[in-house]
Amino acid sequence: MSDATTTGQRPRRAGLLRRVLGRTEYFDFIGQSRKFLIVSVVLLAVVAIGGLLRGLNFSIEFTGGTALTITNASKDFTAEDLRDAVSDAGVEGALVQVVDGGDGALVSTPAVEEIGGEQQRDMVAGITEVTGAGEGDIAREAVGPRWGQQITQQSLRGLLVFLVLVALYLALRFEWRMAAAAIVTLVHDIVLTVGIYAIVGFPVSPASVIAFLTILGYSLYDTVVVFDRVGEDTARLSSVATKTYGETANEALNEVLVRSLSTSLTSLLPVGALLFIGANLLGAKTLQDLALALFIGMAVGTYSSIVVATPFLVWLKEKEPRWAELKQRVESRRGGADRDASAPAAVGSTLAQSRPAPRPRSSKSRAKRRR
Amino acid sequence: MGRGKLVVSLVAFLAVVAGMWGFIIAKRWTPQLGLDLQGGVSIILAPAPGQTVDLAVLERTVGVIRNRIDQLGVAEPDIAQQGETVQVQLPGLADQEEAEDVIGRTAQLQMRPVLADIPADSPEYGNTPPCTETIEAVPAADEEVVLCERSVADAASDEPGADPEELPRDQWNKLRVAPVALGGDDIANAIAEADPTTGVGWQVALRLNSGGAKKFEDITADLACKDLADPQRRFAIVLDGIVESAPGVSEQVQCNVGITGGDAVITVGGDEDEARELALVLRTGALPIQLDIQESRSVSPTLGRSSLQAGLLAGFAGLVLVCAYLLFLYRGIGLAAIAELVMFGLVTLGLIIILGNTVGFALTLAGIAGVIVSIGIAADSSIIYRERFKDELRAGRTIRTAADKAFSSSFKTNLTGNTVSFLAAVVLYVLAVGPVRGFAFTLGLSTLVDTLLLATFTRSVFALIARSRFARSRFMGLRSNVFEDAPAAEPAGGATR
């Protein structure tokens, strides 16, 4: 490729993206985990405080209520007229919005006495009178207060069952520490996403709940892919290895970094399309709610699978006597041969430096490739 | 796997996909769309609190609701029982209000002899539950009870033809009534008709079955023996716990003979629509339990269509963007990744269509979202495979062995990751209600397709390319990482050759 030639002539090389994609940039995620920990803790603290102060803005599916979408209005009316019509029917606290340059309106009210009952009928009659829209032009969505509670309970129960099953599966497939690290990451993602929702005040609808649940799946999937590699690489470590568990995990993390970033991008692209197209369509609230929560959650999930999951796992693992001893041994050995950066034994110690360490490549492999 | 086996597995996969689509096209099947995409009315009902509900009762309830909807004349209604709830879906241009009236009404009809009036100033009036509270639709059938009577203002009756003004509930009369003498089961037919005496109001004429006619004859024969002025010479017609009227037995009826023939009439205060709806629910029988509407929503067909278009457009745009990225990242072999995505789309869409036409799976907006999300999952499998392949190349393997080795390790990763996703989908499907289920279904389905695809199509295509003479072409991007600044590590000649 011609650009390979040009970059070859320039020692400082191309941008960060290119270096990441070509895997010549090395990041010391584990060594820097303290910084990431601070970032995460600050973020969590901000959203936790903000979330507690503001609370979540639940949509009528959870609180109970009626949402009316009025189209084809033929009369001139103001939001005030509409609000009066609704309160004449005995429904107080309605939110009214005139849209489409006066041809349509959105009305949402707290729960009516009885869905399909007289109060609701009076309200719809009042609205048709004010707006001149036919009854067929009013799309009505009514939810009873008990139903919302039921949905919430069911979602929470589903979440709990899911967490238990996943923890069991990961503990069996890998080990309990990985399961614990994956669950911690998951909780981190959910708290952050829900917290952002609370602070910004986005309404939480069933669609956002679906999205939150998807984020769980995504976050876990991401974490599992990384852990799969960490498990594979660290399985080769013996007690006389020259690298600590943390360094090996960091290498594994770097190996799957392109995949993590690419996957996040390929997941965010369709969701971004959904968000953009859903936003330009009146009534397609489901699409928009879903896409918004997914967009935020996936971004959070990518971040955490790299800088939360593995550092936490390493922290847990290096408490194990076996890996703690290895770490001690490697560090004391390195104390003596500190300057010998070219020796393969010191690959781990160069990780923290800003100039990336060359990937350990044997001359044999190069010879083979050129053949 | 040898070349022969790879070719066989590729051909077999393509044959199955072609066969599936051939079948779909031959049958002219299209995806079954959910209400939010084709428009319609969706109503979810749940038993009112404080009732004992078992499976048999729910099944009977669904049966009654189905009968009622059939009489409404809606095409292809879908009535399903989910947990303790009953979900009713009426596609197309259904009348939401009419549906609510007809479906949600218990229609528990009771005829009970009146024992006593309870005037508003008597102490008993205050001691019994006020009429303003929610009234139980199914009052105890075999005991004496006190019920509220729908009452109208006296003045209105002076002007013939005028709609009598109904009194607010706190001014309603109360009646003490005897156990049920005649119930909804005794009705053979119910028809709405104009009131023949005034010609203005509407009423529902009841035709009783033979058992009902006998019972009716017996109680009227009994009541006719009472004094004309006696309040007990009346029977109360109770509908859903409210006394709709308490007509007296006329003086023409003879003691111990009663009214024969098995016809009775219920006068209703409302208009023709109300009479027709009442006749319909009486004809189709009472619900065995009282149901409350938990959720009721309507979507206009135009809105549904534009949602569908938006969903498809978003999916298409997402697919194009992902393809462009894969091509940027992987050059020639990225084309194979695009083919994988296209196959993924074909198989998933094909399965959705087939499931829609066989087990009635309806594609909803949430379902489309699930598919769009799974584009990311499918692309991820391609990415994991290719990244793994690069790792193997770097470790010094030949293109061919690297491709094979990359498959086995990426398949393992895919399996672990997809197990978690699939687990999520199953838990969601089993435990959730409403739109979440549609989402979970498509998500689970795409997870399965993804793993299947990796094991057959992706593997064969990649391995065959790796074995072909194109593998060494620069365009394929297989030889080494196309983004790697190879010259730093390799002699410049190697890269510029």
Boltz contact constraints between the chains, C-beta under 6 A:
constraints:
  - contact:
      token1: [A, 4]
      token2: [B, 486]
      max_distance: 6.0
  - contact:
      token1: [A, 4]
      token2: [B, 495]
      max_distance: 6.0
  - contact:
      token1: [A, 5]
      token2: [B, 495]
      max_distance: 6.0
  - contact:
      token1: [A, 5]
      token2: [B, 496]
      max_distance: 6.0
  - contact:
      token1: [A, 7]
      token2: [B, 485]
      max_distance: 6.0
  - contact:
      token1: [A, 8]
      token2: [B, 487]
      max_distance: 6.0
  - contact:
      token1: [A, 8]
      token2: [B, 492]
      max_distance: 6.0
  - contact:
      token1: [A, 8]
      token2: [B, 495]
      max_distance: 6.0
  - contact:
      token1: [A, 13]
      token2: [B, 485]
      max_distance: 6.0
  - contact:
      token1: [A, 18]
      token2: [B, 483]
      max_distance: 6.0
  - contact:
      token1: [A, 21]
      token2: [B, 483]
      max_distance: 6.0
  - contact:
      token1: [A, 22]
      token2: [B, 481]
      max_distance: 6.0
  - contact:
      token1: [A, 22]
      token2: [B, 483]
      max_distance: 6.0
  - contact:
      token1: [A, 22]
      token2: [B, 484]
      max_distance: 6.0
  - contact:
      token1: [A, 115]
      token2: [B, 293]
      max_distance: 6.0
  - contact:
      token1: [A, 115]
      token2: [B, 296]
      max_distance: 6.0
  - contact:
      token1: [A, 116]
      token2: [B, 100]
      max_distance: 6.0
  - contact:
      token1: [A, 116]
      token2: [B, 104]
      max_distance: 6.0
  - contact:
      token1: [A, 116]
      token2: [B, 293]
      max_distance: 6.0
  - contact:
      token1: [A, 139]
      token2: [B, 298]
      max_distance: 6.0
  - contact:
      token1: [A, 139]
      token2: [B, 300]
      max_distance: 6.0
  - contact:
      token1: [A, 140]
      token2: [B, 298]
      max_distance: 6.0
  - contact:
      token1: [A, 141]
      token2: [B, 297]
      max_distance: 6.0
  - contact:
      token1: [A, 142]
      token2: [B, 296]
      max_distance: 6.0
  - contact:
      token1: [A, 143]
      token2: [B, 295]
      max_distance: 6.0
  - contact:
      token1: [A, 144]
      token2: [B, 294]
      max_distance: 6.0
  - contact:
      token1: [A, 147]
      token2: [B, 294]
      max_distance: 6.0
  - contact:
      token1: [A, 147]
      token2: [B, 295]
      max_distance: 6.0
  - contact:
      token1: [A, 154]
      token2: [B, 431]
      max_distance: 6.0
  - contact:
      token1: [A, 157]
      token2: [B, 431]
      max_distance: 6.0
  - contact:
      token1: [A, 158]
      token2: [B, 427]
      max_distance: 6.0
  - contact:
      token1: [A, 158]
      token2: [B, 428]
      max_distance: 6.0
  - contact:
      token1: [A, 158]
      token2: [B, 431]
      max_distance: 6.0
  - contact:
      token1: [A, 158]
      token2: [B, 432]
      max_distance: 6.0
  - contact:
      token1: [A, 161]
      token2: [B, 427]
      max_distance: 6.0
  - contact:
      token1: [A, 162]
      token2: [B, 424]
      max_distance: 6.0
  - contact:
      token1: [A, 162]
      token2: [B, 427]
      max_distance: 6.0
  - contact:
      token1: [A, 165]
      token2: [B, 423]
      max_distance: 6.0
  - contact:
      token1: [A, 206]
      token2: [B, 435]
      max_distance: 6.0
  - contact:
      token1: [A, 210]
      token2: [B, 366]
      max_distance: 6.0
  - contact:
      token1: [A, 210]
      token2: [B, 436]
      max_distance: 6.0
  - contact:
      token1: [A, 210]
      token2: [B, 439]
      max_distance: 6.0
  - contact:
      token1: [A, 213]
      token2: [B, 428]
      max_distance: 6.0
  - contact:
      token1: [A, 214]
      token2: [B, 373]
      max_distance: 6.0
  - contact:
      token1: [A, 217]
      token2: [B, 421]
      max_distance: 6.0
  - contact:
      token1: [A, 217]
      token2: [B, 424]
      max_distance: 6.0
  - contact:
      token1: [A, 220]
      token2: [B, 420]
      max_distance: 6.0
  - contact:
      token1: [A, 221]
      token2: [B, 417]
      max_distance: 6.0
  - contact:
      token1: [A, 221]
      token2: [B, 420]
      max_distance: 6.0
  - contact:
      token1: [A, 221]
      token2: [B, 421]
      max_distance: 6.0
  - contact:
      token1: [A, 224]
      token2: [B, 416]
      max_distance: 6.0
  - contact:
      token1: [A, 224]
      token2: [B, 417]
      max_distance: 6.0
  - contact:
      token1: [A, 224]
      token2: [B, 420]
      max_distance: 6.0
  - contact:
      token1: [A, 225]
      token2: [B, 413]
      max_distance: 6.0
  - contact:
      token1: [A, 225]
      token2: [B, 417]
      max_distance: 6.0
  - contact:
      token1: [A, 228]
      token2: [B, 413]
      max_distance: 6.0
  - contact:
      token1: [A, 228]
      token2: [B, 416]
      max_distance: 6.0
  - contact:
      token1: [A, 258]
      token2: [B, 387]
      max_distance: 6.0
  - contact:
      token1: [A, 259]
      token2: [B, 383]
      max_distance: 6.0
  - contact:
      token1: [A, 259]
      token2: [B, 384]
      max_distance: 6.0
  - contact:
      token1: [A, 259]
      token2: [B, 387]
      max_distance: 6.0
  - contact:
      token1: [A, 262]
      token2: [B, 383]
      max_distance: 6.0
  - contact:
      token1: [A, 263]
      token2: [B, 380]
      max_distance: 6.0
  - contact:
      token1: [A, 263]
      token2: [B, 383]
      max_distance: 6.0
  - contact:
      token1: [A, 266]
      token2: [B, 322]
      max_distance: 6.0
  - contact:
      token1: [A, 266]
      token2: [B, 376]
      max_distance: 6.0
  - contact:
      token1: [A, 266]
      token2: [B, 379]
      max_distance: 6.0
  - contact:
      token1: [A, 267]
      token2: [B, 376]
      max_distance: 6.0
  - contact:
      token1: [A, 269]
      token2: [B, 318]
      max_distance: 6.0
  - contact:
      token1: [A, 269]
      token2: [B, 321]
      max_distance: 6.0
  - contact:
      token1: [A, 269]
      token2: [B, 322]
      max_distance: 6.0
  - contact:
      token1: [A, 270]
      token2: [B, 318]
      max_distance: 6.0
  - contact:
      token1: [A, 270]
      token2: [B, 372]
      max_distance: 6.0
  - contact:
      token1: [A, 270]
      token2: [B, 375]
      max_distance: 6.0
  - contact:
      token1: [A, 273]
      token2: [B, 314]
      max_distance: 6.0
  - contact:
      token1: [A, 273]
      token2: [B, 317]
      max_distance: 6.0
  - contact:
      token1: [A, 273]
      token2: [B, 318]
      max_distance: 6.0
  - contact:
      token1: [A, 274]
      token2: [B, 314]
      max_distance: 6.0
  - contact:
      token1: [A, 274]
      token2: [B, 372]
      max_distance: 6.0
  - contact:
      token1: [A, 277]
      token2: [B, 310]
      max_distance: 6.0
  - contact:
      token1: [A, 277]
      token2: [B, 313]
      max_distance: 6.0
  - contact:
      token1: [A, 277]
      token2: [B, 314]
      max_distance: 6.0
  - contact:
      token1: [A, 281]
      token2: [B, 310]
      max_distance: 6.0
  - contact:
      token1: [A, 283]
      token2: [B, 303]
      max_distance: 6.0
  - contact:
      token1: [A, 284]
      token2: [B, 307]
      max_distance: 6.0
  - contact:
      token1: [A, 284]
      token2: [B, 310]
      max_distance: 6.0
  - contact:
      token1: [A, 286]
      token2: [B, 365]
      max_distance: 6.0
  - contact:
      token1: [A, 290]
      token2: [B, 369]
      max_distance: 6.0
  - contact:
      token1: [A, 364]
      token2: [B, 396]
      max_distance: 6.0
  - contact:
      token1: [A, 365]
      token2: [B, 396]
      max_distance: 6.0
  - contact:
      token1: [A, 368]
      token2: [B, 396]
      max_distance: 6.0
